[in-house]
Amino acid sequence: MMHLPRLSHLFARLCLMLCLLVTAVTAHAGSSPAYVSDRITARLITAENGVAPEAKSISAAIEVTLAEGWKTYWRAPGAVGYPMELDWSGSVNLSDHELLWPAPKRFSAFEIENYGYESAVTFPLRLALDTPGDDLILKTDINMLVCAEICVPELFTLSMVLPKGIQIDRDAGALIAEAAAKVPVASDLSDIAVTSAALQSERSMLEVVVESDTPFRDLSVIPDMGLDASFGPPDIALSNGGKTAHVRFDVLATPETMPPLQLVVTDGARAASFAPELGDRISAPSAGSGLAWFFLLAFIGGVILNVMPCVLPVLTIKFASALKARDQSPGRVRAGFLMSALGVLSFMWALALVLLAIRAGGGSIGWGIQFQNPYFLTVMVTIVTLFAANLFGLFEINLPQSWNTKMAGNGASKGLGGDFWTGALAAVLATPCSAPFLGTSITFALAGSAMQVLVIFTALGLGLALPYLLVALWPQAVRALPKPGAWMNKVRFIMGLLLLGTAVWLLSVILGVTGGTATALIALFLLGMLAVLAFWSKARPLAIAGLAAAALIVPMVTTAPAPTAMAGSSDWVTFAPEQIAAEVNSGQIVFVDITADWCLTCKANKSLVLDRDAIVEALGADDVTPMIGDWTRPDETILSYLKKHGRYGIPFNIVYGPGAPDGIALPELLSKESVLDALAKARG
């Protein structure tokens, strides 16, 4: 009786001969018959048409062409999908196989990140033979997921036979070589380096620092921590002349047991693979030039704050400082304005420390969030009201005679405390605003280390204090102001009215934050304070008028509904980020406006742009859904949404649509042209 192993060998040989005959009829050398569907065309190709004597391996590839609009996935597909699966169990004389993955592209829609390929992709294969130089039967069952508006699993088989012989398929070899060149190289073969990586905030954020010998032009960083991990879109900050990148990802999901991190970094034709060790915290990218660049941006943003819509009360305070210094000595002028600059910087440092403390305690932070706090607002409206009362002449601060005697011997220091607090108040009243360059630098700071926060807020304070610093450098400049006279009383009265208007605005903010009852009590306290000051200064008619105003205004405020931040006259809907994708899928354009009662830049955008007829008409179109988010009070949904878009302050406006599913972010200061252009692009 013939042994079973010999029968198996003969059966395999018969199968091989049959396959050779079938292949000769159905396929040309070096390629399998193609699998064709409405979505893809796929075939198995080899660089060799035969197995050379003593050959131990074969170069092969799976060539895939996708129909327009369809894509397939990388080894780590991202938030949804799965990678291509291969089953080679039907092959003969194949001992091992390795699938190589070309560098993928990033697909992002509705804040869902995927990694894969579109149009066409060729996957190189390394195939090892069981018996070198012998005939080879290749058969692989493939499960490939392809997606467009829907996802379809493609299940098919590719097979081919390579008989003994020395033959080369140059066309297939060229395709395989081209595909192999797109596979990321090992880290030690690249001029790109991943210098550090860290998982922070209880695995909620992945941070990576990437450096290159040459500036990045089209940088993409794709993380891989297995099929159970997914990440948000990257936030990339370039520094060091574009040679250093600080990349942050929101971590959406991770497996219970953390696998090693792998990264693919691409930049144009360059692609490299890395496996960095994960730490708990990374340092700032390029602590020198990178931080210097954001320092410059923050300084420019601070300078621009001086001419933003929120600075009317700030200019009032600065002008009052200049008038007071008109007849002082150059040394006293310099000291006073330097103290005002120090007041600006001190507030910025205090604000930075408070934000760091909130972050350390696990809270959420952002630019201007102090205006969501009713206690802060109450203190501010009281201080501003007192400033206004002082300008109206209702009271003067007279120091004890002993203090005046001591300060008389040092005229340069007399009243410097007032200069300091004048600068601090000016800084406080400027923070409800956002300005160009400010958002970029604040985002870098608040997402970075404590040192970065302090450095960036210092730069911001220096920019905001620039008018004070310039006068300190040239104290003779105040001599250009008119000489004191009766006109100053009129100026003081006008400035008092401006500050009183600021107090009314702060009360409106308090109304939005706390409601009518608390606002009425605060208004009653302020009016009572003014009445007492008026009686004290013997301005009794003003006191009676103040009490009468309290009797009329307080009941009205008590019953008033909290104001809404609705912009324009269109039918705005309440902000609901989970509905944006559905709206866009139905063909709608979604215009998102994140605003607040305390955001004066938001108010300027509303008055100068969003309320204009052309924009009201555009936002009122049938295919446009204007969506408004009111951040007057703390709202974790809005803050999380801002952070996902790399923002820590408002105003924030973004437009979604069929032509822009990821959104088109607009600048802090809106214009009619920027809004209409974004709507047109989103419409596609």
C-alpha positions in Angstrom: 0.0 0.0 0.0 1.3 3.5 -1.0 2.1 5.7 2.0 -0.2 8.6 2.7 2.6 11.3 2.5 3.4 10.1 -1.0 -0.3 10.3 -2.0 -0.5 13.8 -0.6 2.6 14.8 -2.6 1.2 13.4 -5.8 -2.1 15.1 -5.2 -0.4 18.5 -4.7 1.6 17.9 -7.9 -1.7 17.2 -9.8 -3.2 20.4 -8.4 -0.2 22.3 -9.5 -0.4 21.0 -13.0 -4.1 21.8 -13.2 -3.4 25.3 -11.9 -0.7 25.8 -14.5 -3.1 24.9 -17.3 -5.8 27.2 -15.9 -3.4 30.1 -15.4 -2.1 29.7 -19.0 -5.6 30.3 -20.2 -6.9 32.9 -17.8 -3.9 35.1 -16.9 -0.8 36.6 -18.2 2.5 35.9 -16.5 3.2 37.8 -13.3 -0.4 38.6 -12.6 -3.5 36.9 -11.3 -6.9 37.2 -12.9 -8.4 40.5 -11.7 -11.3 40.8 -9.3 -13.7 43.5 -10.5 -16.7 45.1 -8.7 -18.5 48.4 -9.0 -16.2 49.7 -6.3 -12.7 48.2 -6.8 -10.5 46.3 -9.2 -7.8 44.1 -7.6 -5.1 41.7 -8.8 -2.1 39.9 -7.4 1.2 40.7 -9.2 4.8 39.4 -8.9 8.1 40.7 -10.2 9.0 37.2 -11.3 7.2 35.1 -13.8 8.9 32.0 -12.5 10.7 30.6 -9.5 14.5 30.8 -10.2 16.6 27.8 -9.0 17.4 28.1 -5.3 15.2 31.2 -5.0 14.0 31.6 -1.4 11.6 34.4 -1.8 9.4 36.2 -4.3 8.5 39.9 -4.6 4.8 40.5 -5.0 2.0 43.0 -4.4 -1.7 43.4 -4.3 -2.7 46.2 -6.7 -6.0 47.9 -5.9 -7.8 50.5 -8.0 -10.8 52.2 -6.3 -13.7 53.8 -8.0 -14.2 57.6 -7.6 -15.2 58.5 -4.1 -14.3 55.2 -2.5 -11.5 54.6 0.0 -10.1 51.7 1.9 -8.2 51.5 5.2 -4.6 51.4 6.7 -3.5 48.9 9.3 -4.8 51.3 12.0 -8.0 52.6 10.4 -8.9 55.2 13.0 -12.2 55.8 14.6 -14.2 53.4 12.3 -13.4 50.7 9.7 -11.0 47.8 9.7 -7.8 47.0 7.8 -7.5 44.5 4.9 -7.3 40.9 6.0 -5.4 38.2 4.1 -5.7 34.4 4.4 -2.9 32.5 2.6 -3.8 29.0 3.8 -4.7 27.8 0.3 -1.2 28.4 -1.0 1.4 25.7 -1.8 5.1 26.1 -1.1 4.6 29.3 0.8 6.2 29.3 4.3 5.8 32.9 5.3 4.4 36.2 4.1 4.6 39.9 5.1 2.3 42.7 4.1 3.8 46.1 3.8 1.6 49.2 4.3 2.3 52.4 2.2 2.0 55.6 4.1 -1.7 56.4 4.4 -3.6 59.6 4.0 -5.7 61.3 6.6 -9.5 61.4 6.1 -11.4 63.6 8.5 -15.1 64.4 8.5 -17.4 65.5 11.4 -14.4 65.2 13.8 -14.0 61.5 12.9 -10.4 60.6 12.0 -9.6 57.8 9.5 -6.4 56.7 7.8 -6.3 54.9 4.5 -6.1 55.2 0.7 -8.2 56.6 -2.2 -8.0 56.2 -6.0 -5.4 53.5 -6.1 -3.0 51.7 -3.7 -0.5 48.9 -4.2 0.5 46.8 -1.1 4.0 45.2 -1.4 4.4 41.6 -0.2 7.4 39.6 0.9 6.8 35.9 0.2 9.1 33.3 1.6 9.2 29.8 -0.1 9.0 26.6 1.8 11.1 24.7 -0.8 13.5 27.1 -2.5 13.4 26.9 -6.3 10.2 24.8 -6.4 6.9 25.6 -8.1 4.7 28.1 -6.2 0.9 28.3 -5.9 -0.3 31.6 -4.5 -3.9 31.8 -3.2 -5.2 34.5 -0.8 -8.7 35.1 0.4 -9.2 38.8 1.0 -11.6 40.8 3.2 -11.3 44.5 2.3 -13.6 47.2 3.6 -14.3 50.0 1.2 -16.3 53.1 2.0 -17.9 56.2 0.4 -21.3 57.4 1.8 -21.7 53.7 2.8 -19.2 51.0 3.6 -19.1 47.6 1.8 -17.0 44.6 2.6 -15.3 43.2 -0.5 -14.7 39.4 -0.1 -12.7 37.9 -3.0 -9.9 35.5 -3.8 -6.7 36.1 -5.9 -4.6 33.2 -7.1 -1.7 32.6 -9.5 0.9 30.0 -10.2 4.7 30.5 -10.6 6.4 27.5 -12.2 10.1 26.9 -12.1 12.0 29.2 -14.4 13.9 32.4 -14.6 11.6 35.1 -16.0 11.1 38.7 -15.0 8.0 40.9 -15.4 9.5 44.4 -15.7 6.1 46.2 -15.6 5.0 44.4 -12.4 8.5 44.9 -10.9 8.3 48.6 -11.5 4.9 48.8 -9.8 6.1 46.9 -6.8 9.2 49.1 -6.5 7.1 52.2 -6.7 4.8 50.9 -4.0 7.7 49.9 -1.8 9.1 53.4 -2.1 5.9 54.7 -0.4 6.3 52.4 2.6 7.7 54.5 5.5 11.4 53.8 6.2 12.8 52.9 9.5 13.5 55.8 11.9 17.3 55.5 11.6 17.1 55.9 7.8 15.2 59.2 7.9 16.2 62.8 8.5 13.0 63.1 10.5 13.1 62.3 14.3 10.4 62.0 17.0 12.2 63.4 20.0 9.5 62.8 22.6 6.0 61.6 23.1 3.7 61.6 26.1 0.2 60.6 27.2 -1.2 63.3 29.4 -4.2 64.2 31.5 -5.1 60.6 32.3 -4.7 59.4 28.7 -6.9 62.2 27.3 -4.2 63.8 25.2 -1.3 62.5 23.1 1.6 64.9 22.6 4.5 64.4 20.2 7.5 66.5 19.2 8.8 65.9 15.7 12.0 67.5 14.3 13.6 67.6 10.8 16.8 68.7 9.3 14.8 70.6 6.7 11.6 72.6 7.3 8.3 70.7 7.1 6.1 71.6 4.1 3.2 69.2 4.3 3.5 67.5 7.7 1.2 64.6 8.7 1.6 62.6 11.9 -0.6 59.4 12.2 -0.7 57.5 15.5 -1.2 53.7 15.8 -2.0 52.1 19.1 -3.9 49.1 17.7 -7.5 48.7 16.4 -9.1 49.7 19.7 -7.5 53.1 19.8 -8.8 56.3 18.1 -7.7 59.9 18.1 -9.0 63.3 17.2 -7.6 65.6 14.6 -4.0 66.8 15.2 -3.2 70.3 16.4 0.2 71.1 14.8 2.3 74.0 16.0 5.5 74.6 13.9 8.6 76.4 15.3 12.3 76.7 14.8 11.8 77.9 11.2 9.4 75.0 10.5 11.9 72.4 11.5 10.2 71.5 14.8 6.5 70.5 15.2 4.6 70.1 18.5 1.6 67.8 17.7 -1.3 67.2 20.0 -4.2 64.7 19.6 -7.3 64.2 21.7 -7.4 60.6 22.7 -10.9 59.3 22.1 -10.4 55.6 23.0 -7.6 53.3 24.1 -7.5 49.6 24.9 -7.3 48.6 28.6 -3.8 47.2 28.1 -1.8 49.9 26.4 0.2 48.6 23.4 3.4 50.4 22.2 2.9 53.6 20.3 3.8 53.6 16.6 3.8 56.7 14.5 4.0 57.3 10.8 5.3 60.8 9.9 5.0 62.0 6.3 6.1 65.2 4.7 5.5 65.2 1.0 7.6 62.3 -0.5 9.2 61.7 2.9 7.7 59.0 5.1 9.2 57.3 8.2 8.0 55.0 10.9 8.7 55.4 14.6 8.1 53.6 17.9 8.8 56.2 20.6 8.7 55.5 24.3 5.7 57.2 26.0 6.4 59.5 28.9 4.1 61.5 31.2 5.0 65.0 30.0 7.0 66.5 27.2 8.9 69.7 27.1 8.0 72.6 24.8 9.2 72.1 21.2 12.3 74.1 20.6 12.4 76.0 23.9 14.4 78.8 22.3 13.2 79.9 18.9 9.8 78.1 19.1 8.8 79.8 22.3 10.2 83.1 21.0 7.9 82.9 18.0 4.8 82.5 20.1 6.1 85.2 22.4 6.2 87.5 19.4 2.6 86.5 18.4 1.4 87.1 22.0 3.1 90.5 22.1 1.5 91.6 18.7 -1.9 90.3 20.0 -1.5 92.4 23.1 -0.6 95.5 21.1 -3.7 94.9 18.8 -5.9 94.7 22.0 -5.2 98.4 22.4 -7.3 99.2 19.3 -10.0 96.5 19.7 -13.7 97.4 20.4 -13.3 96.6 24.1 -10.7 99.4 24.8 -13.0 102.4 25.1 -13.0 102.2 29.0 -9.3 101.3 28.8 -8.5 104.4 26.7 -10.5 106.5 29.2 -8.2 105.3 32.0 -5.1 105.8 30.0 -6.1 109.3 29.0 -6.8 110.1 32.6 -3.3 108.9 33.5 -1.8 111.2 30.8 -3.8 114.2 32.0 -2.7 113.7 35.5 0.9 113.6 34.4 0.7 116.7 32.3 2.6 119.0 34.7 4.7 116.4 36.5 8.5 116.1 36.2 9.9 113.7 33.6 11.1 111.4 36.4 7.6 111.3 38.0 6.0 110.7 34.6 8.3 107.9 33.8 7.8 106.3 37.2 4.0 106.6 37.0 3.7 105.0 33.6 6.1 102.3 34.5 4.0 101.5 37.5 0.9 101.4 35.2 2.7 99.0 32.9 3.6 96.9 36.0 -0.1 96.9 36.9 -0.9 95.4 33.5 1.7 92.8 33.8 0.8 91.9 37.4 -2.8 91.2 36.3 -1.6 89.0 33.5 0.6 87.1 35.9 -2.2 86.7 38.4 -4.6 85.5 35.6 -2.0 83.0 34.4 -1.5 81.6 37.9 -5.3 81.3 38.5 -5.7 79.5 35.2 -2.8 77.1 36.0 -4.4 76.4 39.4 -7.8 75.7 37.8 -6.1 73.4 35.3 -4.1 71.6 38.0 -7.4 71.0 39.9 -8.8 69.3 36.8 -11.0 72.2 35.7 -11.4 73.6 32.2 -9.8 76.9 31.3 -10.1 79.5 28.6 -9.5 83.1 27.7 -12.0 85.5 29.4 -13.7 82.8 31.6 -13.4 85.2 34.6 -16.3 87.1 33.1 -18.5 84.0 33.7 -17.9 84.4 37.5 -20.6 86.6 39.2 -18.3 87.5 42.1 -15.6 88.7 39.8 -18.1 90.7 37.9 -19.6 92.2 41.1 -16.1 93.4 42.2 -15.4 94.8 38.7 -18.7 96.8 38.4 -18.1 98.2 41.9 -14.6 99.4 41.0 -15.6 100.8 37.7 -18.5 102.7 39.3 -16.2 104.1 41.9 -13.8 105.3 39.2 -16.8 107.0 37.5 -17.9 108.6 40.7 -14.4 109.9 41.3 -14.4 111.5 37.8 -17.8 113.1 38.5 -16.2 114.6 41.6 -18.4 112.8 44.1 -15.4 112.0 46.2 -11.6 112.4 46.4 -9.2 110.1 48.2 -7.3 112.2 50.7 -4.4 110.5 52.4 -3.5 111.2 56.1 -1.3 114.3 56.5 1.6 112.2 57.9 1.6 110.1 54.7 1.6 113.2 52.5 4.5 114.6 54.5 6.6 111.4 54.0 5.8 111.3 50.3 6.6 114.9 49.8 10.3 114.1 50.2 10.0 111.6 47.3 7.9 113.2 44.7 8.7 110.4 42.2 6.8 107.8 44.3 3.8 109.9 45.3 0.6 108.3 44.0 2.4 105.4 42.4 -0.1 102.9 43.9 -2.9 104.6 42.0 -0.9 104.3 38.8 -0.4 100.6 39.4 -4.1 99.9 40.0 -5.0 102.1 37.0 -2.9 99.8 34.8 -4.3 96.7 36.4 -7.9 97.8 35.8 -7.1 98.6 32.2 -5.8 95.1 31.7 -8.9 93.6 33.3 -11.2 95.5 31.1 -9.3 94.4 28.0 -9.7 90.7 28.6 -13.2 90.3 27.2 -11.7 90.9 23.8 -10.0 88.6 21.4 -7.6 89.8 18.7 -5.7 88.5 15.7 -2.6 86.4 16.8 -4.1 86.3 20.3 -5.9 83.0 19.8 -2.9 81.2 18.4 -0.6 82.3 21.2 -3.2 81.7 24.0 -3.9 78.2 22.6 -0.2 77.4 22.6 0.2 78.6 26.2 -2.9 77.1 27.8 -2.1 73.7 26.3 1.5 73.8 27.3 3.6 73.8 30.4 3.4 76.3 33.3 6.5 78.0 32.1 5.0 78.5 28.6 1.8 80.0 30.2 3.8 82.5 32.2 6.0 83.5 29.3 3.1 84.0 26.8 1.0 85.9 29.3 4.0 88.1 30.0 4.4 88.9 26.3 0.6 89.6 26.1 1.0 92.0 29.1 3.9 93.8 27.5 2.0 94.3 24.3 -1.1 95.6 26.1 1.2 97.9 28.2 3.1 99.2 25.2 1.4 102.7 25.3 2.5 103.1 29.0 6.0 101.9 28.2 6.4 104.3 25.2 5.4 107.3 27.4 7.9 106.0 30.1 10.6 106.1 27.4 9.6 109.6 26.2 8.0 111.3 29.2 8.1 114.6 27.4 5.3 113.3 25.2 2.7 114.2 27.8 3.7 117.9 27.4 1.9 117.8 24.0 -1.4 117.7 25.8 -3.3 121.0 26.3 -2.6 123.0 29.4 -5.0 122.4 32.3 -8.1 124.5 32.3 -11.9 124.5 32.5 -11.9 122.1 29.6 -10.6 119.4 31.9 -13.9 119.4 33.9 -15.7 118.6 30.7 -13.3 115.8 29.8 -13.6 114.3 33.3 -17.4 114.4 32.9 -17.2 112.7 29.5 -14.8 110.0 30.8 -17.1 109.5 33.8 -20.0 108.9 31.5 -17.9 106.4 29.5 -17.0 104.5 32.6 -20.6 104.6 33.8 -21.5 103.0 30.5 -19.0 100.3 31.2 -20.7 99.7 34.5 -24.0 99.4 32.8 -22.5 96.9 30.4 -21.1 94.9 33.3 -24.5 94.8 34.9 -26.0 93.4 31.6 -23.3 90.7 31.8 -24.2 89.9 35.4 -27.9 89.7 34.3 -27.0 87.0 31.7 -24.9 85.1 34.3 -27.0 85.3 37.4 -30.5 86.4 36.4 -32.7 89.4 37.4 -32.9 89.1 41.2 -29.1 89.1 41.8 -28.6 91.8 39.3 -31.2 94.0 40.9 -29.6 93.6 44.3 -26.2 94.6 42.8 -27.7 97.6 41.0 -29.4 98.7 44.2 -26.1 98.5 46.1 -24.3 100.5 43.4 -27.0 103.2 43.3 -27.1 103.4 47.1 -23.3 103.7 47.1 -23.5 106.6 44.6 -26.2 108.2 46.7 -24.1 108.1 49.8 -21.1 109.5 48.0 -23.3 112.3 46.6 -24.6 113.2 50.1 -21.0 113.1 51.3 -19.9 115.5 48.6 -23.0 117.7 49.3 -24.3 116.9 45.7 -27.7 116.2 47.2 -29.7 116.6 43.9 -27.6 113.8 42.4 -28.2 111.7 45.4 -32.0 112.2 45.2 -31.8 111.4 41.4 -29.8 108.2 42.2 -32.4 107.0 44.7 -35.2 107.8 42.3 -33.4 105.8 39.6 -33.1 102.9 42.0 -36.8 102.9 42.7 -37.5 102.8 39.0 -34.8 100.6 37.6 -34.5 97.8 40.3 -38.0 96.4 39.9 -37.6 96.5 36.1 -34.3 94.6 36.3 -35.7 92.1 38.8 -38.4 90.9 36.4 -36.3 91.2 33.2 -35.5 87.9 31.5 -31.8 87.1 31.0 -30.7 88.4 27.6 -29.9 86.1 24.8 -26.8 86.2 22.6 -28.8 85.7 19.4 -27.1 87.4 16.5 -28.9 89.0 13.6 -32.5 88.6 12.7 -32.3 85.2 11.1 -33.8 82.1 12.8 -30.9 81.0 14.8 -31.0 77.5 16.5 -29.3 76.6 19.7 -25.8 75.2 19.4 -25.9 71.3 19.2 -22.6 69.9 17.9 -24.0 66.4 17.6 -26.5 67.6 14.9 -23.9 69.2 12.6 -23.1 66.0 10.8 -26.7 65.2 10.1 -27.4 68.7 8.8 -24.4 68.6 6.4 -25.3 65.0 5.3 -28.8 66.4 4.3 -27.1 69.1 2.2 -27.4 72.0 4.7 -24.7 74.6 5.5 -24.2 75.1 9.2 -22.9 78.5 10.4 -21.7 78.2 14.0 -21.3 81.3 16.2 -19.9 80.9 19.7 -20.4 84.1 21.5 -21.2 85.6 25.0 -22.6 88.7 26.5 -19.2 89.7 28.0 -17.3 89.2 24.7 -17.1 92.7 23.2 -15.4 91.5 20.0 -18.4 89.2 19.6 -20.7 92.3 20.0 -18.6 94.1 17.4 -18.9 91.2 14.9 -22.7 91.1 15.5 -23.2 94.8 15.0 -20.7 95.4 12.1 -21.2 92.1 10.2 -23.8 89.6 11.3 -26.6 92.1 11.6 -26.0 93.6 8.2 -28.6 93.0 5.5 -26.3 91.0 3.2 -25.3 88.6 5.9 -28.8 88.3 7.4 -30.1 87.4 4.0 -27.3 84.9 3.4 -27.8 83.2 6.7 -31.6 83.1 6.2 -31.3 81.0 3.0 -33.2 77.8 2.9 -30.0 75.7 2.8 -28.3 77.5 5.7 -28.7 76.6 9.4 -27.3 79.4 11.6 -26.4 77.8 15.0 -25.4 79.9 18.0 -23.7 78.8 21.2 -24.0 81.2 24.2 -20.9 81.0 26.5 -22.0 83.7 28.8 -22.2 81.1 31.5 -19.9 78.1 31.9 -20.7 75.4 29.4 -18.6 72.3 29.2 -20.0 71.3 25.8 -18.9 74.6 24.3 -15.5 74.6 26.0 -14.9 71.0 24.7 -15.9 72.1 21.2 -13.5 75.0 21.3 -10.7 72.9 22.5 -11.2 70.3 19.7 -10.7 73.2 17.3 -7.6 74.4 19.0 -9.3 77.5 20.6 -9.4 78.7 24.2 -11.4 81.9 23.6 -14.1 83.6 21.7 -15.4 84.8 19.3 -15.3 81.6 17.3 -17.1 81.2 14.0 -16.9 78.2 11.7 -18.9 77.1 8.6 -19.7 73.5 7.7 -21.2 72.2 4.5 -21.1 69.5 1.7 -18.0 71.3 0.4 -16.4 71.6 3.8 -17.4 68.8 6.1 -14.5 69.5 8.4 -15.5 73.2 8.7 -13.9 76.5 7.6 -12.8 78.5 10.7 -13.2 82.3 10.3 -10.9 84.9 11.8 -11.7 86.6 15.2 -12.7 89.8 13.4 -15.4 89.0 10.9 -15.9 90.7 7.6 -18.8 90.5 5.1 -16.4 89.0 2.5 -14.9 86.3 4.8 -18.4 85.1 5.8 -19.8 85.0 2.3 -16.7 83.4 0.9 -16.9 80.6 3.6 -20.5 80.0 2.9 -19.8 79.7 -0.8 -16.9 77.2 -0.2 -19.0 75.2 2.2 -21.8 75.0 -0.3 -19.3 73.4 -2.7 
